[in-house]
Amino acid sequence: MDEQDMVRVDALLSEKVLRKQLGVSKTKLAVMVADGRIFAVDVDGVKLFPAILGSSGLRLDRLWKISRIIAPASPAMRLDFLTQPCAALADRIPLDMLDDDRDYKQLRAFAEAWAAGFSRTSVVVWDANAVENLSSAKPIYTCVAAIDPRRPMWRRALNAIRLPGYTQPVDAPLAPREVVIVVERAMAGQGGTVPEAGFVCHVQGQFLRMTVYASNGADSAHEMKLTTKQPTVVDVADALFTLIAKVNRKANLATGEVPTKK
C-alpha cells in the first residue's frame, strides 16, 4: 500500500484529526513530534500522521517509546518498520509485539540495533608533526562504529574505539609524540561527514597531555598517566574519551580547524 492508498483508508491523518484523537493541543503535539514520539510523512507536500500513533487499540506508551528509538530513520522507513513483517523478528509485525512484555523487550532491543545503523561515528587520528593540513593528509588510524547519534559524543567515540565495525589499519600503530584526534559523524542518506570534536594530544612516555578545543572558545588542557609505556593510538584515544566521560563534558566541541602544531 502506497501513501496515497493509506490516505484513502484513513491510515494517515491530518494534524487536526490526530490532535482530536489524542486530546492534545497544537503545542503539545509539537513537543511530541520534536521528541520523536510522533512523526509525519510527506504526501504531495502535505504532512500527514500515521493513524497508528493515535490508535486507542494499541499500547501507545510502548509504541511511542519505540518511535523515539527509531527516530534516526526517515519517517517513511519508521512507518515501514512499525507496520511490516520483519524477518529478524520471526516475520512478526512490530505493532503486534507491544502487549506481551517479552515480545516488547525483544522489539526494543531490535529497534535500538536497527536505529544505530543509520549513523556512523568515526575516530580519526593523524600524526600532528607529519602534516600541515589535515584535510589533505592521510590519517594514521581510523575506526568506525554504527551507534545512535543521540548518544553523547564521548560514548560514541569510546564505542568506535573499543568495538569498531571497521578499522584502518587493522592493528593500531604506536602513538607518535603528538597526535590530532577528530570525531566525525555520518548519517545514512547524507553525503559526507560532520566533524564533532577535535583534540591535540602530546605523548611523553606514560604521560599524556591533551587540549580540548571547545566550540565556545573555552579550550582546556588536561594531563594523565597512561597504563603502558608504549601506548598505541587506541590507548591514547581511549584514555582521552574516558577522561571526558569522567568530567562529563558536553558533546558540542570543536567543529572547525584543529591546530596541528604546538
PyRosetta script that sets phi, psi and omega in degrees:
from pyrosetta import init, pose_from_sequence

init()
pose = pose_from_sequence("MDEQDMVRVDALLSEKVLRKQLGVSKTKLAVMVADGRIFAVDVDGVKLFPAILGSSGLRLDRLWKISRIIAPASPAMRLDFLTQPCAALADRIPLDMLDDDRDYKQLRAFAEAWAAGFSRTSVVVWDANAVENLSSAKPIYTCVAAIDPRRPMWRRALNAIRLPGYTQPVDAPLAPREVVIVVERAMAGQGGTVPEAGFVCHVQGQFLRMTVYASNGADSAHEMKLTTKQPTVVDVADALFTLIAKVNRKANLATGEVPTKK")
pose.set_psi(1, 123.5)
pose.set_omega(1, 178.7)
pose.set_phi(2, -86.0)
pose.set_psi(2, 178.7)
pose.set_omega(2, -173.2)
pose.set_phi(3, -66.8)
pose.set_psi(3, -33.6)
pose.set_omega(3, 178.0)
pose.set_phi(4, -65.5)
pose.set_psi(4, -41.1)
pose.set_omega(4, 176.8)
pose.set_phi(5, -63.2)
pose.set_psi(5, -37.9)
pose.set_omega(5, -179.4)
pose.set_phi(6, -64.1)
pose.set_psi(6, -35.2)
pose.set_omega(6, 176.7)
pose.set_phi(7, -64.1)
pose.set_psi(7, -41.6)
pose.set_omega(7, -176.0)
pose.set_phi(8, -67.3)
pose.set_psi(8, -29.1)
pose.set_omega(8, -179.0)
pose.set_phi(9, -102.1)
pose.set_psi(9, 19.0)
pose.set_omega(9, 176.8)
pose.set_phi(10, 63.1)
pose.set_psi(10, 26.8)
pose.set_omega(10, 175.6)
pose.set_phi(11, -80.6)
pose.set_psi(11, -17.0)
pose.set_omega(11, 175.6)
pose.set_phi(12, -122.8)
pose.set_psi(12, 137.3)
pose.set_omega(12, -174.7)
pose.set_phi(13, -122.1)
pose.set_psi(13, 154.3)
pose.set_omega(13, 172.6)
pose.set_phi(14, -73.5)
pose.set_psi(14, 163.3)
pose.set_omega(14, 178.5)
pose.set_phi(15, -59.0)
pose.set_psi(15, -41.5)
pose.set_omega(15, -177.8)
pose.set_phi(16, -62.0)
pose.set_psi(16, -43.7)
pose.set_omega(16, -179.4)
pose.set_phi(17, -67.6)
pose.set_psi(17, -41.8)
pose.set_omega(17, 179.9)
pose.set_phi(18, -64.4)
pose.set_psi(18, -42.7)
pose.set_omega(18, 178.9)
pose.set_phi(19, -61.4)
pose.set_psi(19, -37.6)
pose.set_omega(19, 177.9)
pose.set_phi(20, -66.3)
pose.set_psi(20, -41.2)
pose.set_omega(20, 178.0)
pose.set_phi(21, -60.7)
pose.set_psi(21, -43.8)
pose.set_omega(21, -176.0)
pose.set_phi(22, -84.7)
pose.set_psi(22, -17.9)
pose.set_omega(22, -177.7)
pose.set_phi(23, 69.3)
pose.set_psi(23, 40.0)
pose.set_omega(23, -178.4)
pose.set_phi(24, -122.1)
pose.set_psi(24, 158.4)
pose.set_omega(24, 177.7)
pose.set_phi(25, -79.1)
pose.set_psi(25, 170.1)
pose.set_omega(25, 176.9)
pose.set_phi(26, -62.4)
pose.set_psi(26, -38.8)
pose.set_omega(26, 179.2)
pose.set_phi(27, -65.3)
pose.set_psi(27, -44.0)
pose.set_omega(27, 180.0)
pose.set_phi(28, -63.5)
pose.set_psi(28, -41.8)
pose.set_omega(28, 179.0)
pose.set_phi(29, -63.5)
pose.set_psi(29, -38.1)
pose.set_omega(29, 178.4)
pose.set_phi(30, -61.4)
pose.set_psi(30, -38.7)
pose.set_omega(30, 177.2)
pose.set_phi(31, -64.3)
pose.set_psi(31, -41.9)
pose.set_omega(31, -179.5)
pose.set_phi(32, -66.0)
pose.set_psi(32, -34.9)
pose.set_omega(32, 176.4)
pose.set_phi(33, -69.6)
pose.set_psi(33, -41.7)
pose.set_omega(33, -177.6)
pose.set_phi(34, -64.1)
pose.set_psi(34, -35.5)
pose.set_omega(34, -178.2)
pose.set_phi(35, -92.2)
pose.set_psi(35, 2.9)
pose.set_omega(35, 172.3)
pose.set_phi(36, 93.6)
pose.set_psi(36, -5.4)
pose.set_omega(36, 179.7)
pose.set_phi(37, -65.1)
pose.set_psi(37, -37.7)
pose.set_omega(37, -179.3)
pose.set_phi(38, -119.9)
pose.set_psi(38, 143.9)
pose.set_omega(38, 175.8)
pose.set_phi(39, -143.4)
pose.set_psi(39, 159.2)
pose.set_omega(39, -179.5)
pose.set_phi(40, -119.8)
pose.set_psi(40, 152.3)
pose.set_omega(40, 173.1)
pose.set_phi(41, -111.8)
pose.set_psi(41, 154.1)
pose.set_omega(41, -176.8)
pose.set_phi(42, -94.5)
pose.set_psi(42, 122.3)
pose.set_omega(42, 176.2)
pose.set_phi(43, -123.5)
pose.set_psi(43, 105.6)
pose.set_omega(43, -178.9)
pose.set_phi(44, 52.8)
pose.set_psi(44, 42.7)
pose.set_omega(44, 176.6)
pose.set_phi(45, 82.8)
pose.set_psi(45, 2.4)
pose.set_omega(45, 179.7)
pose.set_phi(46, -110.5)
pose.set_psi(46, 132.9)
pose.set_omega(46, 178.5)
pose.set_phi(47, -83.6)
pose.set_psi(47, 119.4)
pose.set_omega(47, 178.4)
pose.set_phi(48, -125.5)
pose.set_psi(48, 150.2)
pose.set_omega(48, -172.9)
pose.set_phi(49, -108.1)
pose.set_psi(49, 135.5)
pose.set_omega(49, 175.5)
pose.set_phi(50, -58.6)
pose.set_psi(50, 129.5)
pose.set_omega(50, -178.1)
pose.set_phi(51, -62.1)
pose.set_psi(51, -26.7)
pose.set_omega(51, -178.3)
pose.set_phi(52, -60.9)
pose.set_psi(52, -26.6)
pose.set_omega(52, -176.7)
pose.set_phi(53, -73.0)
pose.set_psi(53, -7.8)
pose.set_omega(53, 176.7)
pose.set_phi(54, -127.8)
pose.set_psi(54, 14.5)
pose.set_omega(54, -176.0)
pose.set_phi(55, -74.5)
pose.set_psi(55, 125.9)
pose.set_omega(55, 179.2)
pose.set_phi(56, -71.7)
pose.set_psi(56, -12.0)
pose.set_omega(56, -179.5)
pose.set_phi(57, -88.0)
pose.set_psi(57, 0.6)
pose.set_omega(57, -178.9)
pose.set_phi(58, -117.4)
pose.set_psi(58, 157.4)
pose.set_omega(58, 173.5)
pose.set_phi(59, -74.9)
pose.set_psi(59, 87.0)
pose.set_omega(59, -173.7)
pose.set_phi(60, -63.3)
pose.set_psi(60, -32.8)
pose.set_omega(60, 178.9)
pose.set_phi(61, -60.1)
pose.set_psi(61, -42.7)
pose.set_omega(61, 179.3)
pose.set_phi(62, -74.5)
pose.set_psi(62, -39.9)
pose.set_omega(62, 178.9)
pose.set_phi(63, -60.6)
pose.set_psi(63, -43.6)
pose.set_omega(63, -179.7)
pose.set_phi(64, -66.0)
pose.set_psi(64, -34.1)
pose.set_omega(64, 177.3)
pose.set_phi(65, -65.8)
pose.set_psi(65, -41.2)
pose.set_omega(65, 177.0)
pose.set_phi(66, -64.4)
pose.set_psi(66, -40.3)
pose.set_omega(66, 178.9)
pose.set_phi(67, -60.0)
pose.set_psi(67, -39.4)
pose.set_omega(67, 178.6)
pose.set_phi(68, -66.1)
pose.set_psi(68, -38.3)
pose.set_omega(68, -179.0)
pose.set_phi(69, -63.5)
pose.set_psi(69, -42.1)
pose.set_omega(69, -173.9)
pose.set_phi(70, -90.9)
pose.set_psi(70, 13.2)
pose.set_omega(70, -177.7)
pose.set_phi(71, -57.9)
pose.set_psi(71, -27.5)
pose.set_omega(71, 177.9)
pose.set_phi(72, -61.8)
pose.set_psi(72, -20.4)
pose.set_omega(72, 179.7)
pose.set_phi(73, -81.6)
pose.set_psi(73, 163.5)
pose.set_omega(73, 177.8)
pose.set_phi(74, -68.3)
pose.set_psi(74, 156.7)
pose.set_omega(74, 179.5)
pose.set_phi(75, -54.8)
pose.set_psi(75, -42.7)
pose.set_omega(75, -179.5)
pose.set_phi(76, -62.9)
pose.set_psi(76, -40.9)
pose.set_omega(76, 179.2)
pose.set_phi(77, -69.5)
pose.set_psi(77, -34.2)
pose.set_omega(77, 176.5)
pose.set_phi(78, -64.0)
pose.set_psi(78, -42.4)
pose.set_omega(78, 179.6)
pose.set_phi(79, -64.0)
pose.set_psi(79, -43.0)
pose.set_omega(79, 176.6)
pose.set_phi(80, -61.7)
pose.set_psi(80, -42.0)
pose.set_omega(80, 179.7)
pose.set_phi(81, -57.4)
pose.set_psi(81, -43.6)
pose.set_omega(81, -174.8)
pose.set_phi(82, -75.2)
pose.set_psi(82, -28.0)
pose.set_omega(82, -168.2)
pose.set_phi(83, -113.6)
pose.set_psi(83, -6.0)
pose.set_omega(83, -176.5)
pose.set_phi(84, -108.9)
pose.set_psi(84, 148.3)
pose.set_omega(84, 175.1)
pose.set_phi(85, -59.4)
pose.set_psi(85, 143.9)
pose.set_omega(85, -177.2)
pose.set_phi(86, -124.1)
pose.set_psi(86, 125.0)
pose.set_omega(86, -179.1)
pose.set_phi(87, -61.4)
pose.set_psi(87, -36.8)
pose.set_omega(87, -179.0)
pose.set_phi(88, -68.3)
pose.set_psi(88, -15.1)
pose.set_omega(88, 178.0)
pose.set_phi(89, -111.6)
pose.set_psi(89, 31.7)
pose.set_omega(89, 179.8)
pose.set_phi(90, 60.6)
pose.set_psi(90, 39.3)
pose.set_omega(90, 178.3)
pose.set_phi(91, 61.9)
pose.set_psi(91, 21.8)
pose.set_omega(91, 175.0)
pose.set_phi(92, -87.4)
pose.set_psi(92, 159.2)
pose.set_omega(92, 177.4)
pose.set_phi(93, -95.0)
pose.set_psi(93, 128.3)
pose.set_omega(93, -178.5)
pose.set_phi(94, -50.3)
pose.set_psi(94, -37.4)
pose.set_omega(94, 179.1)
pose.set_phi(95, -59.5)
pose.set_psi(95, -25.1)
pose.set_omega(95, -178.9)
pose.set_phi(96, -87.3)
pose.set_psi(96, 3.7)
pose.set_omega(96, -175.5)
pose.set_phi(97, -113.9)
pose.set_psi(97, 19.2)
pose.set_omega(97, -175.3)
pose.set_phi(98, -89.1)
pose.set_psi(98, -25.1)
pose.set_omega(98, -173.6)
pose.set_phi(99, -81.9)
pose.set_psi(99, -47.2)
pose.set_omega(99, -177.3)
pose.set_phi(100, -77.0)
pose.set_psi(100, 131.5)
pose.set_omega(100, -176.1)
pose.set_phi(101, -61.0)
pose.set_psi(101, -42.4)
pose.set_omega(101, -178.5)
pose.set_phi(102, -67.5)
pose.set_psi(102, -43.5)
pose.set_omega(102, 177.2)
pose.set_phi(103, -60.6)
pose.set_psi(103, -42.7)
pose.set_omega(103, -177.8)
pose.set_phi(104, -64.8)
pose.set_psi(104, -39.9)
pose.set_omega(104, 178.0)
pose.set_phi(105, -62.4)
pose.set_psi(105, -42.2)
pose.set_omega(105, 177.9)
pose.set_phi(106, -64.7)
pose.set_psi(106, -40.6)
pose.set_omega(106, 179.8)
pose.set_phi(107, -63.7)
pose.set_psi(107, -42.9)
pose.set_omega(107, 179.0)
pose.set_phi(108, -60.0)
pose.set_psi(108, -45.4)
pose.set_omega(108, -179.4)
pose.set_phi(109, -62.0)
pose.set_psi(109, -42.8)
pose.set_omega(109, 179.9)
pose.set_phi(110, -68.0)
pose.set_psi(110, -40.1)
pose.set_omega(110, 179.7)
pose.set_phi(111, -61.4)
pose.set_psi(111, -40.5)
pose.set_omega(111, 179.4)
pose.set_phi(112, -63.8)
pose.set_psi(112, -43.2)
pose.set_omega(112, 178.8)
pose.set_phi(113, -67.2)
pose.set_psi(113, -39.6)
pose.set_omega(113, -179.8)
pose.set_phi(114, -64.5)
pose.set_psi(114, -45.0)
pose.set_omega(114, -178.3)
pose.set_phi(115, -65.7)
pose.set_psi(115, -34.4)
pose.set_omega(115, -178.9)
pose.set_phi(116, -62.2)
pose.set_psi(116, -27.5)
pose.set_omega(116, -178.3)
pose.set_phi(117, -68.3)
pose.set_psi(117, -8.7)
pose.set_omega(117, -178.6)
pose.set_phi(118, -91.9)
pose.set_psi(118, 1.2)
pose.set_omega(118, 179.3)
pose.set_phi(119, -145.5)
pose.set_psi(119, 140.8)
pose.set_omega(119, 176.3)
pose.set_phi(120, -123.1)
pose.set_psi(120, 137.0)
pose.set_omega(120, 174.9)
pose.set_phi(121, -111.5)
pose.set_psi(121, 130.2)
pose.set_omega(121, 179.8)
pose.set_phi(122, -116.3)
pose.set_psi(122, 141.8)
pose.set_omega(122, 169.8)
pose.set_phi(123, -113.6)
pose.set_psi(123, 117.0)
pose.set_omega(123, -174.2)
pose.set_phi(124, -116.6)
pose.set_psi(124, 133.5)
pose.set_omega(124, -173.6)
pose.set_phi(125, -123.6)
pose.set_psi(125, 134.0)
pose.set_omega(125, 175.9)
pose.set_phi(126, -122.1)
pose.set_psi(126, 152.4)
pose.set_omega(126, 168.5)
pose.set_phi(127, -79.8)
pose.set_psi(127, 108.9)
pose.set_omega(127, -172.6)
pose.set_phi(128, -63.2)
pose.set_psi(128, -30.0)
pose.set_omega(128, -177.2)
pose.set_phi(129, -83.0)
pose.set_psi(129, -5.5)
pose.set_omega(129, -176.5)
pose.set_phi(130, -105.7)
pose.set_psi(130, -4.5)
pose.set_omega(130, -176.4)
pose.set_phi(131, -133.7)
pose.set_psi(131, 152.7)
pose.set_omega(131, 173.9)
pose.set_phi(132, -108.1)
pose.set_psi(132, -33.1)
pose.set_omega(132, -176.6)
pose.set_phi(133, -129.5)
pose.set_psi(133, 110.9)
pose.set_omega(133, -176.1)
pose.set_phi(134, -63.0)
pose.set_psi(134, -33.9)
pose.set_omega(134, -175.3)
pose.set_phi(135, -63.3)
pose.set_psi(135, -25.5)
pose.set_omega(135, -178.6)
pose.set_phi(136, -109.4)
pose.set_psi(136, 0.5)
pose.set_omega(136, -176.9)
pose.set_phi(137, -96.1)
pose.set_psi(137, 155.1)
pose.set_omega(137, 178.0)
pose.set_phi(138, -90.6)
pose.set_psi(138, 126.4)
pose.set_omega(138, 179.1)
pose.set_phi(139, -68.7)
pose.set_psi(139, 155.3)
pose.set_omega(139, 178.1)
pose.set_phi(140, -89.5)
pose.set_psi(140, -13.6)
pose.set_omega(140, 177.8)
pose.set_phi(141, -161.6)
pose.set_psi(141, 139.9)
pose.set_omega(141, 175.9)
pose.set_phi(142, -139.4)
pose.set_psi(142, 134.8)
pose.set_omega(142, 173.0)
pose.set_phi(143, -133.5)
pose.set_psi(143, 144.5)
pose.set_omega(143, -172.7)
pose.set_phi(144, -134.9)
pose.set_psi(144, 142.2)
pose.set_omega(144, 175.1)
pose.set_phi(145, -143.4)
pose.set_psi(145, 144.6)
pose.set_omega(145, 173.7)
pose.set_phi(146, -86.0)
pose.set_psi(146, 122.3)
pose.set_omega(146, -177.7)
pose.set_phi(147, -156.4)
pose.set_psi(147, 150.1)
pose.set_omega(147, -177.6)
pose.set_phi(148, -54.2)
pose.set_psi(148, 122.8)
pose.set_omega(148, -176.5)
pose.set_phi(149, -67.5)
pose.set_psi(149, -12.1)
pose.set_omega(149, -179.7)
pose.set_phi(150, -82.5)
pose.set_psi(150, -9.5)
pose.set_omega(150, 176.1)
pose.set_phi(151, -74.1)
pose.set_psi(151, 154.6)
pose.set_omega(151, -179.2)
pose.set_phi(152, -57.0)
pose.set_psi(152, 147.7)
pose.set_omega(152, -178.4)
pose.set_phi(153, -54.1)
pose.set_psi(153, -46.9)
pose.set_omega(153, -176.0)
pose.set_phi(154, -63.9)
pose.set_psi(154, -33.2)
pose.set_omega(154, 178.9)
pose.set_phi(155, -70.0)
pose.set_psi(155, -40.8)
pose.set_omega(155, 178.0)
pose.set_phi(156, -66.7)
pose.set_psi(156, -38.5)
pose.set_omega(156, 178.7)
pose.set_phi(157, -64.2)
pose.set_psi(157, -43.5)
pose.set_omega(157, 177.6)
pose.set_phi(158, -62.5)
pose.set_psi(158, -38.5)
pose.set_omega(158, 178.1)
pose.set_phi(159, -63.5)
pose.set_psi(159, -42.1)
pose.set_omega(159, 178.7)
pose.set_phi(160, -64.2)
pose.set_psi(160, -35.2)
pose.set_omega(160, -179.0)
pose.set_phi(161, -74.4)
pose.set_psi(161, -43.9)
pose.set_omega(161, -172.9)
pose.set_phi(162, -88.6)
pose.set_psi(162, -31.6)
pose.set_omega(162, -177.8)
pose.set_phi(163, -132.7)
pose.set_psi(163, 59.9)
pose.set_omega(163, -175.5)
pose.set_phi(164, -72.6)
pose.set_psi(164, 145.9)
pose.set_omega(164, 171.7)
pose.set_phi(165, -89.0)
pose.set_psi(165, -15.5)
pose.set_omega(165, -178.6)
pose.set_phi(166, -153.6)
pose.set_psi(166, 138.1)
pose.set_omega(166, 173.2)
pose.set_phi(167, -138.4)
pose.set_psi(167, 148.2)
pose.set_omega(167, 175.3)
pose.set_phi(168, -145.0)
pose.set_psi(168, 113.7)
pose.set_omega(168, -3.5)
pose.set_phi(169, -73.4)
pose.set_psi(169, 177.8)
pose.set_omega(169, -177.8)
pose.set_phi(170, -64.7)
pose.set_psi(170, -45.4)
pose.set_omega(170, 179.6)
pose.set_phi(171, -98.3)
pose.set_psi(171, 130.8)
pose.set_omega(171, -178.9)
pose.set_phi(172, -69.9)
pose.set_psi(172, 132.0)
pose.set_omega(172, 179.0)
pose.set_phi(173, -75.7)
pose.set_psi(173, 163.0)
pose.set_omega(173, 173.4)
pose.set_phi(174, -63.2)
pose.set_psi(174, 147.5)
pose.set_omega(174, -177.5)
pose.set_phi(175, -74.8)
pose.set_psi(175, 129.7)
pose.set_omega(175, 171.7)
pose.set_phi(176, -69.6)
pose.set_psi(176, 176.1)
pose.set_omega(176, -175.5)
pose.set_phi(177, -66.1)
pose.set_psi(177, -27.2)
pose.set_omega(177, 179.3)
pose.set_phi(178, -139.6)
pose.set_psi(178, 125.5)
pose.set_omega(178, -178.9)
pose.set_phi(179, -127.5)
pose.set_psi(179, 150.4)
pose.set_omega(179, 170.9)
pose.set_phi(180, -109.4)
pose.set_psi(180, 129.4)
pose.set_omega(180, -179.8)
pose.set_phi(181, -120.6)
pose.set_psi(181, 126.5)
pose.set_omega(181, 179.5)
pose.set_phi(182, -124.2)
pose.set_psi(182, 136.1)
pose.set_omega(182, 174.8)
pose.set_phi(183, -100.8)
pose.set_psi(183, 128.6)
pose.set_omega(183, -178.7)
pose.set_phi(184, -125.2)
pose.set_psi(184, 151.8)
pose.set_omega(184, 177.7)
pose.set_phi(185, -126.9)
pose.set_psi(185, 138.6)
pose.set_omega(185, 176.5)
pose.set_phi(186, -129.1)
pose.set_psi(186, 136.7)
pose.set_omega(186, 179.2)
pose.set_phi(187, -108.1)
pose.set_psi(187, 141.5)
pose.set_omega(187, 178.7)
pose.set_phi(188, -59.8)
pose.set_psi(188, 135.4)
pose.set_omega(188, 179.2)
pose.set_phi(189, 84.6)
pose.set_psi(189, -4.3)
pose.set_omega(189, 178.7)
pose.set_phi(190, -117.2)
pose.set_psi(190, 129.7)
pose.set_omega(190, -177.7)
pose.set_phi(191, -73.3)
pose.set_psi(191, 148.5)
pose.set_omega(191, 175.0)
pose.set_phi(192, 77.2)
pose.set_psi(192, -177.1)
pose.set_omega(192, 179.8)
pose.set_phi(193, -124.9)
pose.set_psi(193, 158.7)
pose.set_omega(193, 178.5)
pose.set_phi(194, -114.0)
pose.set_psi(194, 115.6)
pose.set_omega(194, 176.5)
pose.set_phi(195, -70.5)
pose.set_psi(195, 134.0)
pose.set_omega(195, -176.5)
pose.set_phi(196, -109.2)
pose.set_psi(196, -32.8)
pose.set_omega(196, -175.8)
pose.set_phi(197, -157.6)
pose.set_psi(197, 148.9)
pose.set_omega(197, 178.7)
pose.set_phi(198, -134.3)
pose.set_psi(198, 143.5)
pose.set_omega(198, -175.7)
pose.set_phi(199, -141.4)
pose.set_psi(199, 144.2)
pose.set_omega(199, 170.0)
pose.set_phi(200, -114.6)
pose.set_psi(200, 126.2)
pose.set_omega(200, -177.4)
pose.set_phi(201, -120.8)
pose.set_psi(201, 134.9)
pose.set_omega(201, 177.7)
pose.set_phi(202, -111.5)
pose.set_psi(202, 124.7)
pose.set_omega(202, -177.1)
pose.set_phi(203, -108.3)
pose.set_psi(203, 122.7)
pose.set_omega(203, 177.4)
pose.set_phi(204, -131.2)
pose.set_psi(204, 92.8)
pose.set_omega(204, -175.9)
pose.set_phi(205, 63.0)
pose.set_psi(205, -120.7)
pose.set_omega(205, 179.7)
pose.set_phi(206, -90.3)
pose.set_psi(206, 2.3)
pose.set_omega(206, -176.6)
pose.set_phi(207, -105.5)
pose.set_psi(207, 138.3)
pose.set_omega(207, -178.0)
pose.set_phi(208, -122.8)
pose.set_psi(208, 122.6)
pose.set_omega(208, 172.3)
pose.set_phi(209, -110.7)
pose.set_psi(209, 136.0)
pose.set_omega(209, -176.0)
pose.set_phi(210, -138.7)
pose.set_psi(210, 151.4)
pose.set_omega(210, 175.2)
pose.set_phi(211, -120.7)
pose.set_psi(211, 130.1)
pose.set_omega(211, 178.4)
pose.set_phi(212, -102.5)
pose.set_psi(212, 122.9)
pose.set_omega(212, -179.2)
pose.set_phi(213, -98.5)
pose.set_psi(213, 107.1)
pose.set_omega(213, -176.4)
pose.set_phi(214, -91.8)
pose.set_psi(214, 150.4)
pose.set_omega(214, -176.5)
pose.set_phi(215, -64.7)
pose.set_psi(215, -24.6)
pose.set_omega(215, -179.8)
pose.set_phi(216, -88.8)
pose.set_psi(216, 5.9)
pose.set_omega(216, 178.2)
pose.set_phi(217, 85.4)
pose.set_psi(217, -2.6)
pose.set_omega(217, -179.3)
pose.set_phi(218, -86.9)
pose.set_psi(218, 72.5)
pose.set_omega(218, -179.9)
pose.set_phi(219, -66.8)
pose.set_psi(219, 152.5)
pose.set_omega(219, -179.9)
pose.set_phi(220, -141.6)
pose.set_psi(220, 148.9)
pose.set_omega(220, -178.8)
pose.set_phi(221, -113.8)
pose.set_psi(221, 145.8)
pose.set_omega(221, -179.7)
pose.set_phi(222, -140.8)
pose.set_psi(222, 157.6)
pose.set_omega(222, 177.0)
pose.set_phi(223, -140.5)
pose.set_psi(223, 141.4)
pose.set_omega(223, 178.8)
pose.set_phi(224, -153.6)
pose.set_psi(224, 163.8)
pose.set_omega(224, 179.4)
pose.set_phi(225, -99.3)
pose.set_psi(225, 131.7)
pose.set_omega(225, 178.7)
pose.set_phi(226, -84.5)
pose.set_psi(226, 164.8)
pose.set_omega(226, -177.3)
pose.set_phi(227, -86.9)
pose.set_psi(227, -6.9)
pose.set_omega(227, -178.9)
pose.set_phi(228, -136.3)
pose.set_psi(228, 151.7)
pose.set_omega(228, 179.9)
pose.set_phi(229, -82.3)
pose.set_psi(229, -18.0)
pose.set_omega(229, 178.8)
pose.set_phi(230, -125.4)
pose.set_psi(230, 72.8)
pose.set_omega(230, -175.1)
pose.set_phi(231, -73.0)
pose.set_psi(231, 145.6)
pose.set_omega(231, 170.8)
pose.set_phi(232, -87.2)
pose.set_psi(232, 172.2)
pose.set_omega(232, 177.2)
pose.set_phi(233, -63.6)
pose.set_psi(233, -29.2)
pose.set_omega(233, 177.0)
pose.set_phi(234, -67.8)
pose.set_psi(234, -40.8)
pose.set_omega(234, 176.8)
pose.set_phi(235, -59.1)
pose.set_psi(235, -43.2)
pose.set_omega(235, -178.8)
pose.set_phi(236, -66.3)
pose.set_psi(236, -46.9)
pose.set_omega(236, -178.8)
pose.set_phi(237, -65.0)
pose.set_psi(237, -39.8)
pose.set_omega(237, 178.6)
pose.set_phi(238, -62.1)
pose.set_psi(238, -44.5)
pose.set_omega(238, 178.8)
pose.set_phi(239, -63.3)
pose.set_psi(239, -40.1)
pose.set_omega(239, -179.8)
pose.set_phi(240, -60.1)
pose.set_psi(240, -52.8)
pose.set_omega(240, -174.7)
pose.set_phi(241, -77.0)
pose.set_psi(241, -23.4)
pose.set_omega(241, 172.0)
pose.set_phi(242, -66.2)
pose.set_psi(242, -41.5)
pose.set_omega(242, 176.8)
pose.set_phi(243, -61.8)
pose.set_psi(243, -45.8)
pose.set_omega(243, 179.9)
pose.set_phi(244, -61.5)
pose.set_psi(244, -37.7)
pose.set_omega(244, 177.2)
pose.set_phi(245, -61.6)
pose.set_psi(245, -41.6)
pose.set_omega(245, -176.8)
pose.set_phi(246, -67.1)
pose.set_psi(246, -38.0)
pose.set_omega(246, -179.5)
pose.set_phi(247, -90.3)
pose.set_psi(247, 1.1)
pose.set_omega(247, 173.3)
pose.set_phi(248, 56.0)
pose.set_psi(248, 45.8)
pose.set_omega(248, 177.4)
pose.set_phi(249, -70.0)
pose.set_psi(249, 150.3)
pose.set_omega(249, 178.9)
pose.set_phi(250, -76.6)
pose.set_psi(250, 162.9)
pose.set_omega(250, -175.4)
pose.set_phi(251, -85.8)
pose.set_psi(251, -0.1)
pose.set_omega(251, -176.8)
pose.set_phi(252, -89.8)
pose.set_psi(252, 61.9)
pose.set_omega(252, -178.8)
pose.set_phi(253, -93.7)
pose.set_psi(253, -169.9)
pose.set_omega(253, -168.3)
pose.set_phi(254, -57.6)
pose.set_psi(254, 139.1)
pose.set_omega(254, 173.0)
pose.set_phi(255, -123.4)
pose.set_psi(255, -0.5)
pose.set_omega(255, 179.6)
pose.set_phi(256, -95.4)
pose.set_psi(256, -159.2)
pose.set_omega(256, -179.2)
pose.set_phi(257, -68.9)
pose.set_psi(257, 142.6)
pose.set_omega(257, 179.5)
pose.set_phi(258, -107.7)
pose.set_psi(258, 126.1)
pose.set_omega(258, 179.4)
pose.set_phi(259, -58.2)
pose.set_psi(259, 143.3)
pose.set_omega(259, -179.5)
pose.set_phi(260, -114.7)
pose.set_psi(260, 1.4)
pose.set_omega(260, 179.4)
pose.set_phi(261, -128.2)
pose.set_psi(261, 155.4)
pose.set_omega(261, 177.6)
pose.set_phi(262, -67.0)
pose.dump_pdb("model.pdb")
